């Protein structure tokens, strides 16, 4: 047989041709592939759906089929509620070609330099629920993405940076079109890192070892936190813990900051299928400064320990009492849960038992507000001492729990009014009920639009809260009562915002105000007993000005689902020592009652109902109707003839007062009237009957037309009045009822 050199010589020509072909093919590949990778066509090809996945690079090259090396790489995507971004200055790897035939994009080991990775929760991006394509979905597979120069890692509010001597490996498998996602064995090991949450540093110069895997799962199988049940992981952390400073910020939550002095943090925690493994432990010890408003607050020493046991997690937090201070904290709690997929605050709270003993001076109590209400109608603020002994049983405060606050700033927004007070508070738990009692020696009321401009000042306000002992349901089961009496009103004009504009308003006088109200968890008044007293109140009523004493006693009850919609269970208005503008006129009195009416509490309020009136004489009606001097003198002789009784339909809407179907009588005369006062102008009609005689009066502003002939028929032919829409006076609000043309006598 010919030797190998002889065979080589015999095939020399073929080998040369093959080599040339290979070189040409390689050159063509190098030219085509590298031109493609550095042209806009490449990015357009890879970024067909950038809202789901996008990749960008400044330059790239490929040396052989499947190989790729890129500079300044940015990769990102959006899946449902998660947005992720990865940055690298250099990355290289190899795409496996044969799996492409099976619609599988598979990468060999990818090596990356100077990596920064971010995973955030954002506005949901909803993928299509179903795909219309009949072809099988593509699959993505990464054997390993490795780096020994990780610079930063951020997962939602958790942030790992200041990383030294780190190696990271990430391997994953993903089927598109909402298919299964899996994390293959991945790890992060670093000699030193800084760990923070939402800007607050909890560990520095810490050695970190983290390993995890996640079994294949889809969103349909495990949405949200339920995907944790597919996770196996272990975290080991050991390093320095900075001192912690806690203060009340501008929001309703405690704000945290870290100081310069240090402590120690150690953690060794693992989980299988999303469940913490017994034996895991975390310890944290560092100086604690609570910003309480005192100059140069001295640091305390906070010690926190957590131990994973077979039946849950035990927690111990301790700030021992030190010389010269009464402040201390001692909390022993147990959370009967090890599955991380159930870690919502409400669910964890329901599984928490133990005891908390606390005495502390807080710079502000605003951090307690989320517990009190959803919409902020009830708020605490200001410096305060808190002394508490709390017993928790499965998230519920047990009997014997108590808390005392000698002085706190309390604010409640009720009926478009802000009540502010300095009050002492006492809280206690008896059976299945938690009660909190606030007692204020001084308080004031102010309009919601101008809370710094009070118009009522008082003493001895009582605010009582009753709620479930379940802390997670406290603000939803809350019921409240507010009670005070004889609060001082320096100027009654403060109430004009609730009255119908120029048709009825106070022009002077002082008084007192009292209230007894029942409120629901949203701060809406369900029942109210309100009492307003005025002394020498100066009132503008339509065209008339009167001065006197008033006593208004009202009982309201919420009806329907609209806030501020009330049934008037009782309304009594007493007017005494009332004088008109003419000081020569004798004083008069009136008693008005309104039963089963309706009120809408707004500015100005709406009201309607059937009224009964007792009055000194019928001259009261003439005062409301017009100036008494506008009527013939003989009318005055009739109306002064003794006590009169009246009934009427009354309505307030916007700047309009409507009094319809008014019937009044005394020993000599009967009166019928219908009246509308809009923007201070009176319009309406009156019919007075004295024996066989009758008189009709048609009022249009300051003009009057008297009817002597067929006065009764004229009056009865007028249409009834209708209340004008709130805040939108109609044309009829300023027009008088139709009347025939008659001459004024």
C-alpha positions, 0 to 999 in steps of 0.5 A: 500500500502507498505510504501516507506521504505518497497518499498526501501528494496524490491528494495535494491538489484536492486538499489545497482546493478544500483549504482555499474553499474553507479560507474563502468561506471563513473570510465570507463569514467574517465579512458578512457576520461582522458587517451584520453585527455592526449594522442597524439591521442586527439590532432590528432583528434582535429587538422585534418586540422591545417591550418584552426583550431588547439588546443593544451594544456599541460594537461586536465581532464573531470569529466563527459560527456561533461565537460572538463578542460584544462591547458595552452591552445592555440587555433588558426586558419586561414581563408582567410586573417585572422590569429587568436590565443588565449592563456589561462592558464586555461579554462573549459566548457561543450560540449552539447552532444545532438546537436552533433547528428545534427552535431552541436558542441555547448559549454556552457559557457567557463571560461578562465583565463589570456587570450591573443588574437591576430587577424592578417592579413596575406597571404590569405589562400583560402578555397575550393570554393565548398565542394564535401561532401553531408553531411551537414556542422558542426556548431560551437556555443559558448554561451559565452567565459568569462574571468575576467583576460584578459591580451592582445588583438591585432587586426591587428595593434591595441593593447590593453594591461596594462589591469586592472579589466576587464571582457570580454564576446565573443559569436559566431556562425559559420557554416563551409564550408564557411557558415554564421558567427555571433557574438552574444552579446559580450562585454569588460569592463575595468577600465584601459587599454593602447591603441596603433596603430602600436606601437604608444600609443594614450591612457593610464589609460583609462576606456574602455567599448565596446559592439558589435554584428554581424548579420549572414553573409557569405564571399560571401555576404560581403567580406572584409570591407563590413561585417561591415554593419552587425555590431552594436557596441558602444565604450566609452573611457576616459583616458590620452593621451600621448604627441605626437612626429612626425618626418620623419623616414627612410621610406617615411612616418611620424614616430610617438612616444609618450612622457612623458607629457600627455593630454586627450582623450574622445570618445563615438562612436556607429554604427548601421549596420556599419554606425556611429550614429549621436551624436558620438564624439571624442576629443584628446588634448595633447602636440605635438613636431614636430622634425624639426632638431632644438635643444630642440624643444618646444612642441605645443598643438594639439587639435583634435575634431571629431563629427558625424553628419547626413551628415558625420563627421566634423573634427577640428585640431588646433595648435595655434600660440605661442609667438616666433614661426610662426608655426601653424595649423588650419584645418576644414574638413568634411567627407561626409561619415558615413559608415565604410565599405567605409573607404579606404583612397582614398574613404574618400579623395574623400568625404572630403571638407574643408580648411587647413591653415599651416605654419611649419618647417619640419625636412624632406619632405620625407613623401610627396613622396607617393603623388608624385609617385608610383615608387619613381622616384621623391622624396623630402627630407631635412628640409623645411619650408612649408606655405600652404593655401589649399581648399578641395572640395570633395577630390579635391584642389579648385582654390585658394589653394597654397603652398610655400617651400622656399628651399627643396631637390629634386631628380629625377631619369630620363634616368638612371640619378639622378638629385639632387637639392636644389630648391624653390617650388611653388604650386597652383591650378587653375581650374581643374589643380594643378601645382608645379614649382621647381626652382633650382639655383644649381643642379648636375647629377649623374649615378643611380649606383653612385648617390654620384658621380656627373658628371654634375653641373649646374645652373637654373634647372626648374622642372614643375609638372602638375596634376589633382586637385584630390589629390587621383589621383595626382601621377597618372595624373602627367605630368612633364617637366625638363629644363636646359641649359649649365650645366658644364661637367668637364670631358666628360669621364663620358659619356663612360658608354653610348658609345660602349666600346672601339669602341667609347669613350671619353678620355678627354675634357670638355663641357656643357649639356642641356635638355628639357624633357617631362615625364609621371607619372612614370618618363618615358621620352616621349619627349626630346631635348638634347644638348651636346657640347664638347671643345677639346674633345679627342675621340677614334674611332676604331683605330683612335684618334681625338681631336676637338669640337663637338655639338650634338643636339638630339630630341627623342620621346617615341615609343611603351610601352617599357621604353627607346625605342625612335624614333629619330626625329632629330639628328645633330652632328657638328665636328669642328677643328678636328685633327688626331693624327698627328699634321701636318695634317690640321684640318677638319670638318664634319656635320652629320644628322640622321632622323627617326632613333631608339634608345634604351636608355640603357648602352651602348645605341642602335641606328640605322638610315640613316645618311647624312654627309657633310665633309671637304674632304673624308680624314674624311672617311679614319680617321674612316676607318684606319690610313691615312698613311696605304693607298698609297700616291696617295689616299691622293691626291684624298681625299683632293680634296674638300668638300664631301657629304655622306650617310650611314646606321649607327647602334650602338649595344653593343660594336659594330659600324656598318656603311653600304652602305656608299656612298661619293663623291667629285670633283675627287673620289667616295667612297663606304664602309662598316665598322664594329668596334667591341671592338676597331678593324676595319673590312670592305671593301672600294671601291674608283673610280677615273675616269676609275680607281678603288681600293678596300681595304679589312680590317681585323684589322691591315691587308689590302688587296688591289684589283686593278683588278675587284675591283668593282665586288669584292666590289659589291659581298660582303654581307651587314653588319648586326648590332650585338645583343646588348651586345652580339657581334657575330662572324661576329662582328669581321670577315671581309666580304669574299674576294678572295685571292689576292696579296698585290701590 
